[in-house]
Amino acid sequence: MATLKVTDLHVAVEDEETKKRQEILKGVNLVINTGETHAIMGPNGTGKSTLSETIMGNPNYHVTQGDITLDGESILNKKVDERARAGLFLAMQYPVEIKGITNLEFMRTAVNATREKPLPIRKFLKKLDENLKVLNMSDEMTERYLNEGFSGGEKKRNEILQLMMIQPKFAILDEIDSGLDIDALQVVAKGVNHMKSPDFGTLMITHYQRLLNYIHPDQVHVMMDGRIVKSGDASLAEKLEAEGYAGLKDELGLDVNLVDDDVSVGGGK
């Protein structure tokens, strides 16, 4: 069993206009073990995507206090590629397009980067074919340049295909349901559920309970004002769907503004 632990995490980002740092995360505590599925919900501007980017090591996010450990070892000084090799994976809200590199080339390089010895090409292609079938994706997708000209749904499927090929210890899924219709959402969820095992943990970030109808969480956490203010089982998400974040804010007696006040850092929040 592997453990990803976030302890008293404070994170600041630089405002693009004023160039001053603003604190976004204000003491986040979270523990995820492999074999578990966690969901983080919360209104816009509360730091959900900031948390995912910080865990993965985006240098635009500055840790001012606290720690992030993987199996007891701090990863704060590790670069993004080192964290990926250690077993972390981030499915981004807005996957980038890379012209000149095919999906096949990218995935084979990514898979081999996490192994001591390269995966033989025949085994790689067999594994790729099996995962393409799970996601109802055609072989033609592997020959296209990475995400170039892909629809939103194709990009999300492609992110999950990469996840299934790399097989990390932990996947952070940042709003993978954003912009997906029901059919695409079901396929993406099928791929994530296909990964479920004692050796794999999931952290999902979402606004909506509908994703949790397809990927069932063991724990749901609610973020407001840069902190996790409440945790519970899947019924917590159902309560939020019925009562909204304002109801929880009143229940907990929180003095926070439920508005999108996050600082813009490369489009992330």
C-alpha positions in Angstrom: 0.0 0.0 0.0 1.3 3.5 -0.9 0.2 6.7 0.8 0.0 10.3 -0.5 -0.2 12.7 2.4 -0.8 16.5 2.3 0.0 18.2 5.7 -0.9 21.8 6.6 -0.3 22.9 3.0 -0.2 26.6 2.3 0.3 27.7 -1.3 0.6 31.2 -2.8 0.5 32.3 -6.5 1.6 35.5 -8.2 -1.2 37.7 -9.5 -0.5 38.3 -13.2 -1.5 42.0 -13.0 -0.1 43.1 -9.6 2.8 40.7 -9.5 2.0 40.2 -5.8 1.6 36.8 -4.2 -1.8 35.8 -3.0 -2.4 32.9 -0.6 -4.8 30.3 -2.2 -4.4 27.2 0.0 -4.5 28.0 3.7 -3.8 24.7 5.5 -5.0 21.7 3.5 -4.7 18.2 5.2 -5.5 15.1 3.2 -4.4 11.4 3.3 -5.0 9.1 0.3 -4.0 5.4 0.2 -3.8 3.2 -2.8 -7.0 1.2 -3.2 -9.1 4.3 -2.3 -11.0 6.8 -4.4 -11.4 10.3 -3.0 -13.4 13.2 -4.4 -12.8 16.9 -3.7 -15.8 19.2 -4.4 -16.3 22.9 -3.8 -17.3 26.2 -5.4 -15.1 28.1 -7.9 -12.1 29.9 -6.5 -11.6 27.7 -3.4 -8.2 26.2 -4.5 -9.2 22.7 -5.8 -7.1 22.9 -9.0 -4.4 24.8 -7.1 -4.1 21.7 -4.9 -3.8 19.4 -7.9 -1.1 21.5 -9.6 0.8 21.8 -6.4 0.9 18.1 -5.8 2.2 17.6 -9.3 4.9 20.3 -8.9 3.8 23.2 -11.1 6.5 25.8 -10.3 4.0 28.7 -10.6 2.5 27.5 -7.2 4.7 28.4 -4.2 4.5 26.2 -1.1 4.9 28.6 1.9 4.1 26.1 4.6 3.4 22.4 5.1 4.5 19.3 3.2 3.5 16.7 0.6 4.8 13.2 1.1 4.7 10.0 -0.9 5.3 6.9 1.2 6.7 9.1 4.0 9.2 11.0 1.7 8.7 14.7 1.0 8.3 15.4 -2.7 8.5 19.2 -2.4 12.0 19.4 -3.9 11.2 17.0 -6.8 10.4 18.3 -10.3 7.3 17.4 -12.2 9.0 14.6 -14.1 10.5 13.1 -10.9 7.1 13.1 -9.3 5.7 11.4 -12.3 8.4 8.7 -12.1 7.6 8.3 -8.4 4.0 7.3 -9.3 1.9 10.5 -9.6 -0.3 11.3 -12.6 -2.3 14.4 -13.4 -5.2 14.4 -15.9 -5.5 18.1 -16.7 -8.6 20.1 -17.0 -7.2 21.6 -20.3 -4.9 19.1 -22.0 -2.3 20.8 -24.2 -1.8 20.1 -27.9 1.7 19.1 -29.1 2.3 19.1 -32.8 4.9 16.7 -34.3 4.6 14.0 -31.5 2.1 11.2 -32.1 0.1 9.7 -29.3 1.9 6.4 -29.8 5.3 8.0 -29.4 4.3 10.0 -26.4 2.8 7.1 -24.6 5.6 4.7 -25.3 8.1 7.3 -24.0 6.0 8.0 -20.9 5.5 4.3 -20.1 9.2 3.5 -20.4 10.2 6.5 -18.3 8.5 4.9 -15.3 10.2 1.5 -15.8 13.7 0.2 -15.1 13.7 -1.6 -18.4 11.7 -0.6 -21.6 8.5 -2.5 -22.1 9.0 -4.7 -25.2 7.2 -3.2 -28.2 4.9 -6.3 -28.6 3.7 -6.1 -25.0 3.3 -2.4 -25.3 1.1 -2.7 -28.5 -0.9 -5.5 -26.9 -1.6 -3.4 -23.8 -2.4 -0.4 -26.0 -4.9 -2.4 -28.1 -6.7 -3.7 -24.9 -7.0 -0.2 -23.5 -8.2 1.3 -26.7 -11.1 -1.2 -26.7 -12.0 -0.4 -23.1 -12.3 3.3 -24.1 -14.0 2.6 -27.5 -11.1 4.5 -29.3 -9.8 3.6 -32.7 -6.3 2.7 -33.7 -6.2 5.9 -35.8 -6.1 8.0 -32.6 -2.7 6.7 -31.7 -1.2 8.0 -35.0 -2.6 11.6 -34.6 -0.4 14.3 -33.0 -0.9 14.6 -29.3 -4.4 16.2 -28.8 -4.1 18.3 -32.0 -7.5 18.9 -33.4 -9.1 16.7 -30.7 -12.6 17.5 -29.5 -13.0 18.0 -25.7 -14.3 14.5 -25.3 -11.4 13.0 -27.3 -8.8 14.9 -25.2 -10.4 13.5 -22.0 -10.4 10.0 -23.3 -6.8 10.4 -24.4 -5.9 11.5 -20.9 -7.5 8.4 -19.5 -5.8 6.2 -22.1 -2.4 7.6 -21.0 -3.4 6.9 -17.3 -4.2 3.3 -18.2 -1.0 2.8 -20.1 1.3 4.4 -17.4 -0.4 2.8 -14.4 0.7 5.2 -11.7 0.3 4.8 -8.0 -2.0 7.8 -7.8 -4.0 9.7 -10.4 -5.3 13.2 -9.8 -8.3 13.8 -12.1 -8.9 17.6 -12.4 -12.5 18.1 -13.6 -12.3 15.3 -16.2 -16.1 15.6 -16.5 -15.9 19.2 -17.6 -17.6 19.6 -21.0 -18.4 15.9 -21.5 -21.8 14.6 -22.6 -23.2 11.6 -20.8 -21.9 9.1 -23.4 -18.3 10.4 -23.2 -18.6 10.7 -19.4 -19.5 7.0 -19.1 -16.6 5.9 -21.3 -14.1 8.0 -19.3 -15.5 6.6 -16.0 -15.3 3.1 -17.4 -11.5 3.7 -18.0 -11.0 5.0 -14.5 -13.0 2.2 -12.9 -10.9 -0.3 -15.0 -7.9 0.9 -13.1 -9.3 0.3 -9.6 -7.0 -2.0 -7.6 -5.2 -2.2 -4.3 -2.2 -0.6 -6.0 -4.0 2.4 -7.4 -5.5 5.5 -5.7 -7.6 8.2 -7.2 -8.2 11.9 -6.3 -11.0 13.4 -8.3 -11.8 17.1 -8.4 -15.2 18.0 -9.6 -18.0 20.5 -9.3 -20.8 18.0 -9.9 -22.3 15.0 -8.2 -23.0 13.4 -11.6 -19.4 12.1 -12.0 -19.7 10.3 -8.7 -22.7 8.4 -10.1 -20.1 6.6 -12.3 -17.0 6.6 -10.2 -18.0 5.9 -6.6 -15.8 7.6 -4.0 -14.8 6.2 -0.7 -14.5 9.7 0.7 -15.8 13.1 -0.3 -14.1 16.3 0.8 -15.4 19.8 0.5 -13.1 22.8 0.0 -13.9 26.4 0.9 -11.6 29.3 1.2 -8.4 27.2 0.6 -9.2 24.5 3.2 -11.0 21.2 3.5 -14.0 22.1 5.7 -15.9 18.8 5.7 -15.3 15.2 4.8 -17.7 12.3 4.6 -18.8 9.3 2.5 -20.6 9.5 -0.9 -23.8 10.8 0.8 -22.1 14.1 1.4 -22.0 14.7 -2.4 -25.7 14.0 -2.6 -26.4 16.4 0.2 -24.4 19.1 -1.7 -26.4 18.4 -4.8 -29.6 18.9 -2.9 -28.7 21.9 -0.7 -25.8 23.6 -2.5 -22.6 25.0 -1.0 -24.4 27.9 0.6 -26.3 25.4 2.8 -23.1 23.8 4.0 -21.5 27.2 4.6 -24.5 28.2 6.8 -24.4 24.8 8.6 -20.7 25.2 9.5 -21.0 28.9 10.2 -18.3 29.8 7.7 -17.6 33.4 6.8 -16.5 32.9 3.2 -17.5 34.4 -0.2 -18.7 31.8 -2.6 -17.3 33.6 -5.7 -14.7 32.8 -8.3 -11.9 34.9 -6.8 -8.9 32.6 -7.6 -5.8 34.2 -9.1 -5.2 33.4 -12.7 -2.0 31.3 -13.3 -1.9 30.0 -16.8 -5.6 29.4 -16.9 -5.6 27.2 -13.8 -7.6 27.7 -10.6 
